[in-house]
Amino acid sequence: MVAPRHILGTFDEALASLRNSVLMMASLTERSLERAIKGLLERDDDLCTHAIADDEEIDQLEKQIDKDGIEVLLRFQPVASDLRRVVSAIKLSPNIERVADQATNIARRARKLNRHPPLPEVELIAPMYAHALSMFKDSIDAFVREDVQLARGVIPRDKDLDKMNASANRLLTERMAKEPEQLRGYLNLIFISRCLERVGDHATNIAEDAVYAAAAEDIRHQHAEVAQ
């Protein structure tokens, strides 16, 4: 059975265009985060510079998504599931932009670290990055596929990332006490760890919006209430 098209056929095109812009923004953000982390782990300043430069294009996409989303709302005045899809796309873009901001912060910290001898503790970052990136990719995938189960599965994974961040902070703080001459380096690693923890927070927000878009259910703060 062929799914019925919206009475105003161009609404489907406008919505598809809006969602494609969100996907493009997410793809650029993923690339920026990858460049920042590779710049850190491989001590490559050029990759860090590219990651920082990506931020401008991502910021412009966020503005365009806002503009296009408002135009769709005003022009077609969608209701029910159509309205949720448009509103969710608009709400997603600030969280994606904040992930890109974290990539920029990581790249800047990485360039500072690259000016000094390497710290073996930088290896703490790799598993955190893998976990945070997986959360981000799955949250975007859940939104695109309107997969409620996948979106719900992203949310509890944030606790694991929080634990990884806390563990890294403890270890790095201990190193600072033992090697005060490396204090700046360890501080930069602590900040990078926190940036990745925040990527997980934004991925959680995206997953919550994906559930709302697909199922008309607001699950924000539910996981926090269960944990109490």
C-alpha positions as CSV (number, residue, x, y, z in Angstrom):
1,M,0.0,0.0,0.0
2,V,1.4,3.4,-1.0
3,A,1.5,5.9,1.9
4,P,-0.8,8.8,1.2
5,R,0.9,12.1,0.4
6,H,0.2,15.3,2.1
7,I,-2.6,17.3,0.3
8,L,-0.1,20.1,-0.3
9,G,2.5,17.9,-2.0
10,T,5.3,20.5,-1.6
11,F,5.0,20.1,2.2
12,D,6.7,16.7,1.8
13,E,9.5,18.3,-0.2
14,A,9.9,21.1,2.3
15,L,10.1,18.6,5.2
16,A,12.5,16.4,3.3
17,S,14.7,19.4,2.6
18,L,14.6,20.4,6.3
19,R,15.6,16.9,7.4
20,N,18.4,16.7,4.9
21,S,19.8,20.0,6.3
22,V,19.7,18.4,9.8
23,L,21.5,15.3,8.4
24,M,24.1,17.5,6.7
25,M,24.7,19.4,9.9
26,A,25.1,16.2,11.9
27,S,27.5,14.8,9.3
28,L,29.7,17.9,9.4
29,T,29.6,17.8,13.2
30,E,30.6,14.2,13.3
31,R,33.5,15.0,10.9
32,S,34.6,17.9,13.1
33,L,34.6,15.8,16.2
34,E,36.6,13.1,14.5
35,R,39.1,15.6,13.3
36,A,39.5,17.1,16.8
37,I,40.1,13.7,18.4
38,K,42.5,12.6,15.7
39,G,44.3,15.9,16.0
40,L,44.7,15.1,19.7
41,L,45.6,11.4,19.5
42,E,47.9,11.9,16.4
43,R,49.2,15.3,17.6
44,D,48.2,16.8,14.2
45,D,47.6,20.6,14.4
46,D,46.2,20.7,10.9
47,L,43.4,18.4,11.8
48,C,42.6,20.6,14.8
49,T,42.6,23.7,12.7
50,H,40.1,22.0,10.2
51,A,37.9,21.0,13.1
52,I,37.8,24.6,14.4
53,A,37.1,25.9,10.8
54,D,34.1,23.5,10.4
55,D,32.3,25.4,13.2
56,E,31.4,28.4,11.0
57,E,29.6,26.2,8.4
58,I,27.8,24.3,11.1
59,D,26.6,27.6,12.7
60,Q,25.3,28.8,9.3
61,L,23.4,25.5,8.9
62,E,21.8,26.0,12.3
63,K,20.5,29.4,11.2
64,Q,19.3,28.1,7.9
65,I,17.4,25.2,9.6
66,D,15.7,27.7,12.0
67,K,14.7,29.9,9.0
68,D,13.5,27.1,6.9
69,G,11.6,25.5,9.7
70,I,9.7,28.7,10.6
71,E,8.9,29.1,6.9
72,V,7.5,25.6,6.8
73,L,5.4,26.2,9.9
74,L,4.0,29.5,8.5
75,R,3.4,28.3,5.0
76,F,1.8,24.9,5.6
77,Q,0.6,25.2,9.2
78,P,1.1,21.5,9.8
79,V,-0.7,19.6,12.5
80,A,-0.3,16.4,14.5
81,S,2.7,14.2,13.4
82,D,3.7,16.7,10.6
83,L,3.9,19.5,13.2
84,R,6.0,17.3,15.5
85,R,8.4,16.4,12.7
86,V,9.0,20.1,11.9
87,V,9.4,21.2,15.5
88,S,11.7,18.4,16.3
89,A,14.0,19.2,13.4
90,I,14.2,22.8,14.6
91,K,14.9,21.6,18.1
92,L,17.6,19.2,17.0
93,S,19.8,21.8,15.4
94,P,20.9,23.6,18.6
95,N,22.0,20.3,20.2
96,I,23.9,19.3,17.1
97,E,25.5,22.8,17.1
98,R,26.6,22.4,20.7
99,V,28.2,19.1,19.9
100,A,30.2,21.0,17.2
101,D,31.1,23.5,19.8
102,Q,32.5,20.7,22.0
103,A,34.6,19.5,19.0
104,T,36.0,23.1,18.6
105,N,36.8,23.2,22.3
106,I,38.6,19.8,22.1
107,A,40.6,20.9,19.0
108,R,41.7,24.1,20.8
109,R,42.8,22.1,23.9
110,A,44.5,19.5,21.7
111,R,46.6,22.2,20.0
112,K,47.8,23.4,23.4
113,L,48.7,19.8,24.3
114,N,50.6,19.3,21.1
115,R,53.1,22.0,22.0
116,H,54.4,19.8,24.8
117,P,55.7,16.3,25.2
118,P,53.0,13.7,24.9
119,L,51.2,12.5,28.0
120,P,50.4,8.7,28.0
121,E,47.1,9.5,29.8
122,V,45.7,10.9,26.5
123,E,44.7,7.3,25.8
124,L,41.9,7.7,28.3
125,I,40.2,9.9,25.7
126,A,39.8,7.3,23.0
127,P,37.2,5.0,24.6
128,M,35.2,8.1,25.8
129,Y,35.2,9.4,22.2
130,A,34.1,6.1,20.8
131,H,31.2,5.9,23.3
132,A,30.1,9.6,22.8
133,L,30.3,9.3,19.0
134,S,28.2,6.1,19.1
135,M,25.6,7.8,21.2
136,F,25.5,10.8,18.8
137,K,25.3,8.7,15.6
138,D,22.5,6.5,17.1
139,S,20.5,9.5,18.3
140,I,20.6,11.0,14.8
141,D,19.8,7.7,13.2
142,A,16.9,7.2,15.5
143,F,15.5,10.6,14.5
144,V,15.9,9.9,10.8
145,R,14.4,6.4,10.9
146,E,11.8,7.4,13.5
147,D,13.0,4.5,15.6
148,V,11.7,4.9,19.1
149,Q,13.4,1.8,20.4
150,L,16.8,3.0,19.2
151,A,16.3,6.4,20.6
152,R,15.3,5.0,24.0
153,G,18.4,2.9,24.0
154,V,20.7,5.9,23.7
155,I,19.5,7.5,26.9
156,P,20.8,5.0,29.6
157,R,24.2,4.9,27.8
158,D,24.8,8.4,29.1
159,K,25.4,7.1,32.6
160,D,28.3,5.0,31.3
161,L,29.9,8.0,29.8
162,D,29.4,10.0,33.0
163,K,31.3,7.2,34.8
164,M,34.1,7.2,32.3
165,N,34.4,11.0,32.7
166,A,34.4,10.7,36.5
167,S,37.1,7.9,36.4
168,A,39.3,9.9,34.0
169,N,39.0,13.0,36.2
170,R,40.0,11.1,39.3
171,L,43.1,9.6,37.6
172,L,44.1,12.9,36.1
173,T,43.7,14.7,39.4
174,E,46.0,12.1,41.0
175,R,48.5,12.6,38.3
176,M,48.4,16.4,38.8
177,A,49.3,15.9,42.5
178,K,52.2,13.7,41.7
179,E,53.5,15.6,38.7
180,P,52.7,19.3,39.2
181,E,55.0,20.3,36.4
182,Q,52.5,18.7,34.0
183,L,49.5,20.4,35.6
184,R,48.5,22.3,32.4
185,G,48.5,19.2,30.3
186,Y,46.4,17.2,32.8
187,L,44.0,20.1,33.1
188,N,43.5,20.2,29.3
189,L,42.8,16.4,29.3
190,I,40.2,16.9,32.1
191,F,38.5,19.6,30.0
192,I,38.5,17.3,26.9
193,S,37.0,14.6,29.0
194,R,34.2,16.9,30.1
195,C,33.6,18.0,26.5
196,L,33.0,14.4,25.5
197,E,30.7,13.9,28.5
198,R,28.7,16.9,27.2
199,V,28.5,15.3,23.8
200,G,26.7,12.5,25.5
201,D,24.3,15.0,27.1
202,H,23.4,16.5,23.8
203,A,23.0,13.1,22.2
204,T,20.5,12.2,25.0
205,N,18.6,15.4,24.2
206,I,18.5,14.5,20.5
207,A,17.2,11.0,21.4
208,E,14.5,12.4,23.5
209,D,13.4,14.7,20.7
210,A,13.4,11.7,18.3
211,V,11.0,9.9,20.6
212,Y,8.7,12.9,20.7
213,A,8.8,13.3,16.9
214,A,8.0,9.6,16.3
215,A,5.6,8.8,19.2
216,A,4.3,12.1,20.5
217,E,5.7,11.2,23.9
218,D,7.7,13.6,26.0
219,I,10.3,11.5,27.9
220,R,12.5,14.3,29.1
221,H,13.6,13.9,32.7
222,Q,11.9,10.5,33.1
223,H,15.3,8.7,33.3
224,A,16.4,11.1,36.0
225,E,13.2,10.5,38.0
226,V,13.6,6.7,37.8
227,A,17.2,7.0,39.1
228,Q,16.1,8.8,42.3
